[in-house]
Amino acid sequence: MVVGGAGGKGILYENGSAAGKAKMIQVTVGAQAGGQSYREVIFLETKEALQHFKEDKVEFSGQVSAVAAKSGASANAKYADGVLVFTQERGGLMLEASVGGQKFTYTAF
């Protein structure tokens, strides 16, 4: 069992304009080895989902991934509670079967 962590930051776009900045932290526990770099694009389907994001109520849990160099697979491309996530692996070598989650915080411009 290994504890892992990640973090990142980005911009929230609303109606085509930058509305604020977002930060993500991730903590995982489980069998994991290596390291990876990735980016996420998150789509919010409804006004309610957007409001939950702005109120720091969006969290994701559960994770299984396998990444080699710049190729990988992501099976998390479905709307769930008005949120759709696309993950693009940028590189690294990572094998993991872990549980944990991501937490987002939002600050308006």
C-alpha positions in Angstrom: 0.0 0.0 0.0 1.4 3.4 -1.1 -0.1 6.9 -0.6 0.1 9.0 -3.7 -0.8 12.6 -4.4 -1.3 15.1 -7.3 -2.3 18.6 -7.9 -3.0 21.1 -10.6 -4.7 24.3 -11.6 -6.8 25.5 -14.5 -9.3 28.0 -15.8 -13.1 27.7 -15.7 -14.8 28.9 -18.9 -18.4 29.9 -18.8 -20.2 30.8 -22.1 -16.8 31.0 -23.9 -15.2 33.4 -21.4 -12.8 32.8 -18.6 -14.8 33.1 -15.3 -12.3 32.0 -12.7 -9.6 29.7 -11.6 -9.8 26.2 -10.3 -7.4 24.1 -8.3 -7.4 20.3 -7.9 -5.8 18.1 -5.3 -5.7 14.3 -5.4 -4.9 11.7 -2.8 -4.8 8.0 -3.5 -4.0 4.9 -1.5 -3.3 1.5 -3.0 -0.9 -0.5 -5.2 0.9 2.1 -7.3 4.2 2.5 -8.9 5.8 5.1 -11.1 4.7 8.6 -12.0 2.6 10.3 -14.7 1.6 13.7 -16.1 -1.9 14.2 -17.4 -4.4 16.9 -18.1 -8.2 16.9 -17.5 -11.0 18.7 -19.3 -14.2 18.8 -17.3 -17.5 19.6 -18.9 -20.4 20.7 -16.8 -23.7 19.8 -18.4 -26.2 21.7 -16.3 -26.5 25.0 -14.5 -26.7 23.0 -11.3 -23.5 21.2 -12.0 -21.8 24.5 -12.7 -23.1 25.9 -9.4 -21.9 22.8 -7.5 -18.4 23.3 -9.1 -18.4 27.0 -8.1 -19.4 26.0 -4.5 -16.4 23.6 -4.3 -18.8 20.6 -4.2 -17.3 18.6 -7.1 -15.3 15.6 -6.1 -14.3 12.4 -7.9 -13.4 9.1 -6.3 -12.1 5.7 -7.4 -9.2 5.2 -9.8 -7.6 2.5 -12.0 -5.1 3.4 -14.6 -2.2 2.1 -16.7 0.0 4.6 -18.5 3.1 3.9 -20.6 5.0 6.8 -22.2 2.4 9.0 -24.0 -0.3 6.4 -24.6 -3.0 5.4 -22.2 -6.7 4.7 -21.9 -9.4 6.6 -20.0 -12.7 5.0 -19.4 -14.3 7.9 -17.5 -16.0 9.6 -20.5 -19.6 9.6 -19.3 -21.8 12.3 -17.7 -22.4 11.6 -14.1 -24.4 14.1 -12.1 -23.9 16.6 -14.9 -20.1 16.3 -15.0 -18.1 14.8 -17.9 -14.3 14.3 -17.5 -11.8 13.7 -20.3 -8.3 12.8 -19.2 -5.3 13.0 -21.5 -2.1 11.4 -20.5 0.9 13.5 -21.2 3.6 11.0 -20.3 5.2 8.9 -17.7 5.2 5.3 -16.6 2.5 4.5 -14.0 0.7 1.3 -12.9 -1.9 1.7 -10.2 -5.0 0.2 -8.7 -5.9 2.6 -6.0 -8.8 4.3 -4.2 -8.9 8.0 -3.5 -10.3 11.1 -5.0 -9.9 14.6 -6.4 -11.3 17.7 -4.8 -11.7 21.0 -6.7 -11.8 24.6 -5.4 -12.9 27.5 -7.4 -12.1 31.2 -7.2 -13.9 33.7 -9.4 -11.9 36.4 -11.3 
